[in-house]
Amino acid sequence: MSQPYYVLEIKDAAGQAERHEVSEPGVMLGRSTKRAQILVNDAKASGAHAELRFQGGKLAVTEVMYNPPAFGV
């Protein structure tokens, strides 16, 4: 039996929506292509901003807000 899919819809300030099908119990949202499975194009979001975890049909959101130090110019 495969895991159920969840659909996450993220809307930007203009109301444009992106839909993401999620088949894992936990995913990371953020701007980093190395740390996040779902990318968020928002300067206010950190590289690894929040973890979404689906358990028992409920969604738990944990703020992570990881911003690595910047090196160079």
C-alpha atoms as an extended CHARMM CRD file, in Angstrom:
* protein
*
        73  EXT
         1         1  MET       CA              0.0000000000        0.0000000000        0.0000000000  PROA      1               0.0000000000
         2         2  SER       CA              1.4430000000        3.3810000000       -0.9850000000  PROA      2               0.0000000000
         3         3  GLN       CA              1.3510000000        6.4070000000        1.2510000000  PROA      3               0.0000000000
         4         4  PRO       CA             -1.5250000000        8.8360000000        0.7190000000  PROA      4               0.0000000000
         5         5  TYR       CA             -0.8760000000       12.0790000000       -1.1040000000  PROA      5               0.0000000000
         6         6  TYR       CA             -1.5710000000       15.4380000000        0.4240000000  PROA      6               0.0000000000
         7         7  VAL       CA             -1.9850000000       18.5600000000       -1.6470000000  PROA      7               0.0000000000
         8         8  LEU       CA             -0.4110000000       21.7240000000       -0.3230000000  PROA      8               0.0000000000
         9         9  GLU       CA             -1.4230000000       24.9730000000       -2.0040000000  PROA      9               0.0000000000
        10        10  ILE       CA              0.7360000000       28.0350000000       -1.4440000000  PROA      10              0.0000000000
        11        11  LYS       CA             -0.5510000000       31.4380000000       -2.5570000000  PROA      11              0.0000000000
        12        12  ASP       CA              1.6340000000       34.4700000000       -3.0520000000  PROA      12              0.0000000000
        13        13  ALA       CA              0.6260000000       38.0560000000       -2.2590000000  PROA      13              0.0000000000
        14        14  ALA       CA             -0.9070000000       38.4360000000       -5.7380000000  PROA      14              0.0000000000
        15        15  GLY       CA             -3.0920000000       35.3690000000       -5.1950000000  PROA      15              0.0000000000
        16        16  GLN       CA             -1.1750000000       33.1160000000       -7.5930000000  PROA      16              0.0000000000
        17        17  ALA       CA             -1.2170000000       29.5490000000       -6.2870000000  PROA      17              0.0000000000
        18        18  GLU       CA              1.2940000000       26.7140000000       -6.5180000000  PROA      18              0.0000000000
        19        19  ARG       CA              0.0970000000       23.1920000000       -5.7450000000  PROA      19              0.0000000000
        20        20  HSD       CA              2.4150000000       20.5300000000       -4.3510000000  PROA      20              0.0000000000
        21        21  GLU       CA              1.5470000000       16.8520000000       -3.9880000000  PROA      21              0.0000000000
        22        22  VAL       CA              3.2100000000       15.5010000000       -0.8580000000  PROA      22              0.0000000000
        23        23  SER       CA              3.7000000000       11.7860000000       -0.3390000000  PROA      23              0.0000000000
        24        24  GLU       CA              6.1080000000       11.8980000000        2.6160000000  PROA      24              0.0000000000
        25        25  PRO       CA              5.0370000000       12.2860000000        6.2500000000  PROA      25              0.0000000000
        26        26  GLY       CA              7.3020000000       15.3100000000        6.6470000000  PROA      26              0.0000000000
        27        27  VAL       CA              8.6310000000       17.9720000000        4.2810000000  PROA      27              0.0000000000
        28        28  MET       CA             10.6490000000       21.1570000000        4.6760000000  PROA      28              0.0000000000
        29        29  LEU       CA              9.5660000000       24.4990000000        3.1860000000  PROA      29              0.0000000000
        30        30  GLY       CA             12.0850000000       27.2070000000        2.4310000000  PROA      30              0.0000000000
        31        31  ARG       CA             14.2250000000       28.9940000000       -0.1470000000  PROA      31              0.0000000000
        32        32  SER       CA             17.1990000000       26.5960000000       -0.0840000000  PROA      32              0.0000000000
        33        33  THR       CA             17.3560000000       24.0170000000       -2.8640000000  PROA      33              0.0000000000
        34        34  LYS       CA             19.6390000000       21.9520000000       -0.5970000000  PROA      34              0.0000000000
        35        35  ARG       CA             17.4810000000       21.9850000000        2.5520000000  PROA      35              0.0000000000
        36        36  ALA       CA             13.8510000000       22.3290000000        1.4160000000  PROA      36              0.0000000000
        37        37  GLN       CA             11.7150000000       19.9060000000       -0.5570000000  PROA      37              0.0000000000
        38        38  ILE       CA              9.1260000000       22.6090000000       -1.2980000000  PROA      38              0.0000000000
        39        39  LEU       CA             10.6490000000       25.8760000000       -2.4540000000  PROA      39              0.0000000000
        40        40  VAL       CA              9.1930000000       29.2080000000       -1.3940000000  PROA      40              0.0000000000
        41        41  ASN       CA             10.1070000000       32.2670000000       -3.4380000000  PROA      41              0.0000000000
        42        42  ASP       CA              9.8160000000       34.8730000000       -0.7010000000  PROA      42              0.0000000000
        43        43  ALA       CA             12.6550000000       37.0260000000        0.6310000000  PROA      43              0.0000000000
        44        44  LYS       CA             11.1090000000       36.8290000000        4.1270000000  PROA      44              0.0000000000
        45        45  ALA       CA             11.4300000000       33.0190000000        4.1710000000  PROA      45              0.0000000000
        46        46  SER       CA             14.6620000000       31.4370000000        5.3630000000  PROA      46              0.0000000000
        47        47  GLY       CA             16.5370000000       28.6290000000        3.6380000000  PROA      47              0.0000000000
        48        48  ALA       CA             14.8080000000       26.0160000000        5.7810000000  PROA      48              0.0000000000
        49        49  HSD       CA             11.8160000000       27.9220000000        7.0950000000  PROA      49              0.0000000000
        50        50  ALA       CA              9.2780000000       25.4050000000        8.3960000000  PROA      50              0.0000000000
        51        51  GLU       CA              8.7160000000       21.6670000000        8.6270000000  PROA      51              0.0000000000
        52        52  LEU       CA              5.3020000000       20.2550000000        7.7850000000  PROA      52              0.0000000000
        53        53  ARG       CA              4.4840000000       16.8850000000        9.3280000000  PROA      53              0.0000000000
        54        54  PHE       CA              1.3100000000       14.9420000000        8.5940000000  PROA      54              0.0000000000
        55        55  GLN       CA              0.2260000000       12.5540000000       11.3520000000  PROA      55              0.0000000000
        56        56  GLY       CA             -3.1470000000       10.9220000000       11.8400000000  PROA      56              0.0000000000
        57        57  GLY       CA             -4.7820000000       13.1440000000        9.2460000000  PROA      57              0.0000000000
        58        58  LYS       CA             -3.5860000000       16.3230000000       10.9880000000  PROA      58              0.0000000000
        59        59  LEU       CA             -0.9460000000       18.8350000000        9.9910000000  PROA      59              0.0000000000
        60        60  ALA       CA              1.7460000000       20.0110000000       12.4100000000  PROA      60              0.0000000000
        61        61  VAL       CA              3.8980000000       23.0050000000       11.4540000000  PROA      61              0.0000000000
        62        62  THR       CA              7.2360000000       23.6060000000       13.1750000000  PROA      62              0.0000000000
        63        63  GLU       CA              9.1530000000       26.8150000000       12.5160000000  PROA      63              0.0000000000
        64        64  VAL       CA             12.8010000000       26.1100000000       11.7920000000  PROA      64              0.0000000000
        65        65  MET       CA             13.9210000000       29.4070000000       10.2160000000  PROA      65              0.0000000000
        66        66  TYR       CA             17.4800000000       28.3820000000        9.3580000000  PROA      66              0.0000000000
        67        67  ASN       CA             19.6310000000       30.9730000000        7.6180000000  PROA      67              0.0000000000
        68        68  PRO       CA             23.2470000000       29.9170000000        7.0840000000  PROA      68              0.0000000000
        69        69  PRO       CA             25.9130000000       32.6080000000        7.4880000000  PROA      69              0.0000000000
        70        70  ALA       CA             26.8530000000       34.4370000000        4.3140000000  PROA      70              0.0000000000
        71        71  PHE       CA             30.4930000000       34.3160000000        3.2170000000  PROA      71              0.0000000000
        72        72  GLY       CA             32.0070000000       36.6190000000        0.6300000000  PROA      72              0.0000000000
        73        73  VAL       CA             30.2850000000       39.4150000000       -1.1830000000  PROA      73              0.0000000000
